[in-house]
Amino acid sequence: EEFPFVLDCATSITQRGKIEFYDRADKEIPPGWVIGEDGKTRTDTHQILKDLKTGKAALAPLGGIGEETAGYKGYGYAAVVEILSAALQNGKYLKMLSGVEDGKPVPINLGHFFIAINISSFIELELFKKISGDILRSLRFSKKAPEAERIYTAGEKEYLAWLERKDKGAPINQNLQQQIIALKEELGLTQYKFPFEK
């Protein structure tokens, strides 16, 4: 494969960074991503970002809200990640990661865990690569939904975006452009001009 299989995902339907992206674009998030204290879905992006810090809002797990859509599976995955990232190293967890203690901002002491597998202990490396490649190609060329353009495997869209952006740069929405320009002016960096400035 010309690009690696890289599955980088949250155990929730979306991650906080995506909500921040919607906030910078001044858009509401889709229903079902976040629930409030009452257990109902919320879409008020700006307030959600504040309420995530205080526990008045929470990201919905993979599978969504409730057992009918298998939300308990995402909830279970999240618990495994929390245990491996916190309990395994005596780190902070759950609401301790809000970035707020006693009403004051504090550094987020986020834990991590890594697993390394010596593939050749199980199978010859080249054979593993061949079988893995066959699986990924089979997935990409399997029957797609009528409205789907094509089927991607994990890491492929990011690789294609990198190919496009490595020379042209990354797109920045207008709200974020204005925030960057305002910060530049606030810092007195008038000698610099961004490509998106007129």
C-alpha positions in Angstrom: 0.0 0.0 0.0 1.2 3.5 -0.7 -0.2 4.7 2.6 -0.4 3.1 6.0 -3.6 1.8 7.7 -4.0 4.3 10.5 -7.2 4.2 12.6 -7.2 7.4 14.7 -10.6 7.8 16.3 -12.3 8.7 19.5 -14.5 6.3 21.4 -17.3 8.9 21.1 -19.3 9.7 17.9 -17.1 12.7 17.5 -14.2 14.3 19.3 -14.1 17.7 21.0 -11.9 19.1 18.3 -14.6 18.6 15.7 -17.0 20.6 17.9 -14.4 23.3 18.2 -14.2 23.3 14.3 -18.0 23.8 14.1 -17.8 26.6 16.7 -15.2 28.4 14.7 -17.4 28.1 11.6 -20.3 29.4 13.7 -22.4 26.3 13.0 -24.5 24.0 15.1 -23.3 20.4 15.5 -25.5 17.6 14.1 -28.0 16.1 16.6 -26.8 13.0 18.4 -23.2 14.0 19.0 -23.7 15.5 22.5 -26.1 14.9 25.3 -27.0 17.3 28.1 -27.6 16.7 31.8 -31.2 15.7 31.0 -30.0 13.0 28.7 -31.3 14.8 25.6 -29.3 15.6 22.5 -27.9 19.1 22.1 -26.7 21.1 19.1 -25.8 24.5 20.7 -22.1 24.3 19.8 -20.7 27.3 21.7 -22.4 26.5 25.0 -21.6 22.8 24.6 -17.9 23.6 24.7 -18.3 25.4 28.0 -20.6 22.7 29.4 -18.2 19.9 28.5 -15.7 21.4 31.0 -18.3 21.4 33.8 -19.9 18.0 33.2 -23.2 19.6 32.0 -22.7 18.0 28.6 -21.1 14.8 27.4 -20.0 13.3 24.1 -22.2 10.5 23.0 -20.4 7.1 22.7 -19.8 5.3 19.4 -23.2 3.7 18.5 -25.1 6.7 19.8 -27.3 7.2 22.8 -29.1 4.1 24.2 -29.0 0.4 23.8 -31.1 0.3 20.5 -28.1 1.7 18.6 -25.5 -0.2 20.6 -24.2 2.8 22.4 -23.1 0.4 25.2 -20.4 -0.9 22.9 -18.8 2.5 22.5 -19.3 3.1 26.2 -17.4 -0.2 26.8 -14.6 0.8 24.4 -14.3 4.2 26.2 -14.0 2.5 29.6 -11.2 0.2 28.3 -9.3 3.2 27.0 -9.8 5.1 30.2 -8.5 2.2 32.3 -5.5 1.7 30.1 -4.7 5.4 30.0 -5.4 6.2 33.6 -5.5 3.3 36.0 -2.5 1.6 34.4 -0.3 4.7 35.2 -2.1 6.3 38.2 -3.2 9.1 35.9 -6.2 11.5 35.9 -9.5 10.2 34.4 -13.1 11.2 33.5 -14.1 14.6 35.0 -10.5 15.1 36.3 -9.6 15.8 32.7 -11.9 18.8 32.3 -9.1 21.3 32.7 -10.9 23.0 35.6 -10.4 22.4 39.4 -12.2 24.5 42.0 -13.4 26.8 39.3 -9.9 27.5 38.1 -8.2 26.4 34.9 -5.5 23.7 35.4 -3.2 21.8 33.0 -4.8 18.7 31.6 -2.7 15.7 32.8 -3.7 13.4 30.0 -2.5 9.8 30.1 -1.5 7.6 27.1 -0.8 4.0 26.5 1.0 2.3 23.6 1.1 -1.3 22.5 3.9 -2.7 20.3 3.4 -6.1 18.7 6.3 -8.1 17.3 4.5 -9.4 14.2 7.2 -11.9 13.3 6.5 -13.7 16.6 3.2 -14.8 15.0 3.7 -14.8 11.3 6.4 -13.8 8.7 6.3 -10.0 8.2 6.0 -10.0 4.4 3.1 -12.5 4.6 1.3 -10.3 7.2 1.8 -7.3 4.9 0.4 -9.2 1.9 -2.7 -10.5 3.8 -3.3 -7.1 5.4 -3.1 -5.4 1.9 -5.5 -8.0 0.4 -8.0 -7.3 3.2 -7.8 -3.5 2.7 -8.1 -3.8 -1.1 -11.0 -6.2 -0.7 -12.8 -3.7 1.5 -12.1 -0.7 -0.8 -13.4 -2.6 -3.8 -16.5 -4.2 -2.1 -20.0 -3.2 -3.1 -20.8 0.3 -2.0 -24.0 2.1 -1.1 -25.7 3.6 -4.2 -25.0 7.2 -3.1 -21.4 6.6 -2.0 -18.6 7.9 -4.2 -16.3 5.1 -3.1 -15.1 3.1 -0.1 -12.1 4.2 1.9 -10.0 2.4 4.5 -8.6 4.1 7.7 -5.9 6.6 6.9 -6.6 6.8 3.2 -8.6 10.1 3.3 -5.9 11.7 5.5 -3.2 10.5 3.0 -5.2 12.0 0.0 -5.7 15.2 2.0 -2.0 15.4 2.7 -1.1 14.9 -1.0 -3.4 17.8 -1.8 -2.3 20.1 1.1 1.4 19.5 1.2 2.0 22.0 -1.6 -1.2 24.2 -1.4 -1.7 24.4 2.4 -4.7 23.6 4.5 -8.1 25.3 4.0 -9.1 27.7 6.8 -12.7 28.9 7.2 -13.5 32.6 7.3 -14.3 32.8 11.0 -10.9 31.2 11.9 -9.2 33.5 9.4 -10.7 36.5 11.2 -9.6 35.2 14.6 -6.0 34.6 13.3 -5.9 38.2 11.9 -7.3 39.6 15.1 -4.6 37.7 17.2 -1.9 38.8 14.8 -3.0 42.5 15.2 -3.3 42.1 19.0 0.3 40.8 19.1 1.5 43.7 16.9 2.8 41.3 14.1 1.8 43.7 11.3 4.9 42.9 9.3 3.4 39.4 8.5 0.6 38.8 6.0 -1.2 35.5 5.6 -2.1 34.3 2.1 -5.9 34.7 2.9 -5.5 38.4 3.8 -6.7 40.9 1.3 
